[in-house]
């Protein structure tokens, strides 16, 4: 009889201890799920609409990539890569392209430094103001180094393939 009481007591303890943690464990994940759902709801309530200033940092990075590609195209003496960065709405693009091609052809070595000073993104349009420095040497006098400094405004438009430049003001920085 004593043995039956011990077994019964042992079963009661095992069942009692086993059910308490199981019960607590089933409630704990449910509470965690509710907390996660609340956090997601709060995040979605606070997130501003797409295309607003919320993703200004991301868009500014994308615009910076286009400017680096422009700098690489100029330093790499590649008018074709430069043209790929321009939008078809770029005013007088063929003339500008010819001027840049002539300028690149006349130079033996060219380095361009672009430092962004201001950016504004509104929907599918963006403006980036840049302090630009260029150091170059003409092929006719390769030992004489020349410098240009200009504050340039780049106007961008978002296309299906990404940001494209549709205006550069002033353009004289890129012309002979």
MOUR-V727668 format. One record per pair of residues at least 24 apart in sequence whose ideal C-beta (glycine too) atoms are under 10 Angstrom apart, sorted by the first residue. I is the first residue (numbers start at 1). GAP is how many residues later the second one is. D is the distance in whole Angstrom. If there is no record, write none. Layout:
i:I gap:GAP d:D
i:I gap:GAP d:D
This chain:
i:51 gap:70 d:8
i:51 gap:71 d:9
i:51 gap:72 d:6
i:51 gap:73 d:8
i:51 gap:107 d:9
i:52 gap:69 d:9
i:52 gap:70 d:9
i:52 gap:71 d:9
i:53 gap:67 d:10
i:53 gap:68 d:8
i:53 gap:69 d:9
i:55 gap:66 d:8
i:56 gap:63 d:7
i:56 gap:64 d:9
i:56 gap:65 d:6
i:56 gap:70 d:9
i:57 gap:62 d:10
i:57 gap:64 d:10
i:58 gap:63 d:9
i:59 gap:60 d:8
i:59 gap:61 d:10
i:59 gap:62 d:5
i:59 gap:67 d:7
i:59 gap:97 d:9
i:59 gap:99 d:9
i:59 gap:104 d:8
i:60 gap:56 d:8
i:60 gap:59 d:5
i:60 gap:60 d:10
i:60 gap:61 d:7
i:60 gap:66 d:8
i:60 gap:68 d:8
i:62 gap:59 d:9
i:62 gap:64 d:9
i:62 gap:94 d:9
i:62 gap:96 d:9
i:62 gap:100 d:7
i:62 gap:101 d:6
i:63 gap:53 d:8
i:63 gap:56 d:6
i:63 gap:58 d:8
i:63 gap:63 d:6
i:63 gap:64 d:9
i:63 gap:65 d:5
i:63 gap:67 d:10
i:63 gap:91 d:8
i:63 gap:93 d:6
i:63 gap:99 d:10
i:63 gap:100 d:6
i:63 gap:102 d:10
i:64 gap:50 d:9
i:64 gap:52 d:7
i:64 gap:55 d:9
i:64 gap:64 d:8
i:64 gap:66 d:10
i:64 gap:99 d:10
i:65 gap:97 d:8
i:65 gap:98 d:8
i:66 gap:60 d:10
i:66 gap:62 d:9
i:66 gap:88 d:8
i:66 gap:90 d:7
i:66 gap:96 d:7
i:66 gap:97 d:5
i:66 gap:98 d:8
i:66 gap:99 d:7
i:67 gap:45 d:10
i:67 gap:47 d:5
i:67 gap:48 d:10
i:67 gap:49 d:7
i:67 gap:61 d:7
i:67 gap:63 d:7
i:67 gap:65 d:10
i:67 gap:85 d:10
i:67 gap:87 d:7
i:67 gap:89 d:10
i:67 gap:96 d:10
i:67 gap:98 d:9
i:68 gap:46 d:8
i:69 gap:96 d:10
i:70 gap:42 d:8
i:70 gap:44 d:8
i:70 gap:60 d:10
i:70 gap:84 d:8
i:70 gap:95 d:7
i:70 gap:98 d:9
i:70 gap:104 d:9
i:71 gap:40 d:9
i:71 gap:41 d:5
i:71 gap:42 d:8
i:71 gap:43 d:6
i:71 gap:61 d:9
i:71 gap:63 d:10
i:72 gap:40 d:9
i:73 gap:27 d:9
i:73 gap:31 d:9
i:73 gap:39 d:10
i:74 gap:26 d:8
i:74 gap:29 d:9
i:74 gap:30 d:7
i:74 gap:33 d:10
i:74 gap:36 d:7
i:74 gap:37 d:9
i:74 gap:38 d:5
i:74 gap:40 d:10
i:74 gap:60 d:8
i:74 gap:62 d:10
i:74 gap:100 d:7
i:75 gap:29 d:9
i:75 gap:34 d:9
i:75 gap:35 d:6
i:75 gap:36 d:6
i:75 gap:37 d:6
i:75 gap:59 d:10
i:75 gap:61 d:10
i:76 gap:28 d:9
i:76 gap:34 d:9
i:77 gap:24 d:9
i:77 gap:26 d:10
i:77 gap:27 d:5
i:77 gap:28 d:8
i:77 gap:30 d:8
i:77 gap:32 d:10
i:77 gap:33 d:7
i:78 gap:26 d:8
i:79 gap:24 d:10
i:79 gap:25 d:6
i:79 gap:26 d:9
i:82 gap:83 d:9
i:82 gap:92 d:9
i:84 gap:77 d:9
i:84 gap:80 d:9
i:85 gap:69 d:10
i:85 gap:71 d:10
i:85 gap:77 d:10
i:85 gap:78 d:9
i:85 gap:79 d:7
i:85 gap:80 d:6
i:86 gap:78 d:6
i:86 gap:79 d:5
i:86 gap:80 d:7
i:86 gap:81 d:10
i:86 gap:82 d:9
i:87 gap:68 d:9
i:87 gap:69 d:8
i:87 gap:70 d:5
i:87 gap:71 d:10
i:87 gap:72 d:7
i:87 gap:76 d:9
i:87 gap:77 d:4
i:87 gap:78 d:6
i:87 gap:79 d:4
i:87 gap:80 d:9
i:88 gap:69 d:10
i:88 gap:71 d:9
i:88 gap:76 d:8
i:88 gap:78 d:9
i:89 gap:68 d:7
i:89 gap:70 d:10
i:89 gap:75 d:9
i:89 gap:77 d:5
i:89 gap:78 d:9
i:90 gap:65 d:9
i:90 gap:67 d:10
i:90 gap:74 d:8
i:90 gap:75 d:7
i:90 gap:76 d:5
i:90 gap:77 d:7
i:90 gap:78 d:8
i:91 gap:75 d:8
i:91 gap:76 d:7
i:91 gap:77 d:10
i:91 gap:80 d:10
i:92 gap:79 d:9
i:93 gap:73 d:9
i:95 gap:76 d:10
i:95 gap:80 d:10
i:96 gap:72 d:8
i:96 gap:75 d:6
i:96 gap:78 d:8
i:96 gap:79 d:8
i:97 gap:77 d:10
i:98 gap:77 d:10
i:99 gap:72 d:8
i:99 gap:73 d:9
i:99 gap:75 d:7
i:99 gap:76 d:4
i:99 gap:77 d:7
i:100 gap:71 d:9
i:100 gap:74 d:5
i:100 gap:75 d:7
i:100 gap:76 d:9
i:101 gap:75 d:10
i:102 gap:73 d:8
i:102 gap:74 d:5
i:103 gap:31 d:10
i:103 gap:33 d:9
i:103 gap:35 d:10
i:103 gap:70 d:10
i:103 gap:71 d:6
i:103 gap:72 d:6
i:103 gap:73 d:5
i:104 gap:32 d:10
i:104 gap:70 d:9
i:104 gap:72 d:9
i:105 gap:34 d:8
i:105 gap:71 d:9
i:106 gap:30 d:9
i:106 gap:32 d:6
i:106 gap:33 d:6
i:106 gap:34 d:8
i:106 gap:70 d:6
i:107 gap:27 d:10
i:107 gap:29 d:5
i:107 gap:30 d:7
i:107 gap:31 d:6
i:107 gap:32 d:7
i:107 gap:33 d:10
i:107 gap:35 d:9
i:107 gap:39 d:9
i:107 gap:69 d:9
i:108 gap:28 d:8
i:108 gap:29 d:5
i:108 gap:30 d:7
i:108 gap:31 d:5
i:108 gap:32 d:9
i:108 gap:33 d:9
i:108 gap:34 d:4
i:108 gap:35 d:10
i:109 gap:26 d:8
i:109 gap:27 d:7
i:109 gap:28 d:5
i:109 gap:29 d:9
i:109 gap:30 d:9
i:109 gap:33 d:7
i:109 gap:36 d:9
i:110 gap:24 d:7
i:110 gap:25 d:7
i:110 gap:26 d:4
i:110 gap:27 d:8
i:110 gap:28 d:10
i:110 gap:36 d:10
i:111 gap:24 d:5
i:111 gap:25 d:7
i:111 gap:26 d:10
i:111 gap:34 d:10
i:111 gap:36 d:10
i:112 gap:24 d:9
i:112 gap:36 d:9
i:112 gap:61 d:9
i:112 gap:62 d:9
i:113 gap:36 d:10
i:114 gap:38 d:8
i:114 gap:40 d:9
i:116 gap:38 d:10
i:117 gap:34 d:8
i:118 gap:33 d:10
i:118 gap:35 d:9
i:119 gap:35 d:10
i:119 gap:37 d:10
i:121 gap:35 d:9
i:121 gap:37 d:9
i:121 gap:42 d:10
i:123 gap:34 d:10
i:123 gap:35 d:8
i:124 gap:32 d:9
i:124 gap:33 d:6
i:124 gap:34 d:4
i:124 gap:35 d:9
i:124 gap:39 d:9
i:125 gap:30 d:7
i:125 gap:31 d:7
i:125 gap:32 d:6
i:125 gap:33 d:7
i:125 gap:38 d:10
i:125 gap:41 d:9
i:126 gap:28 d:8
i:126 gap:29 d:7
i:126 gap:30 d:4
i:126 gap:31 d:8
i:126 gap:32 d:8
i:126 gap:37 d:7
i:127 gap:26 d:6
i:127 gap:27 d:7
i:127 gap:28 d:5
i:127 gap:29 d:7
i:127 gap:40 d:9
i:127 gap:42 d:10
i:128 gap:24 d:9
i:128 gap:25 d:7
i:128 gap:26 d:5
i:128 gap:27 d:8
i:128 gap:28 d:7
i:128 gap:35 d:10
i:128 gap:37 d:9
i:129 gap:24 d:5
i:129 gap:25 d:8
i:129 gap:40 d:10
i:130 gap:24 d:6
i:130 gap:38 d:10
i:130 gap:43 d:10
i:132 gap:41 d:6
i:132 gap:42 d:9
i:133 gap:40 d:10
i:134 gap:39 d:7
i:134 gap:40 d:9
i:138 gap:38 d:9
i:148 gap:24 d:9
i:148 gap:25 d:6
i:148 gap:26 d:9
i:149 gap:24 d:9
i:150 gap:24 d:9
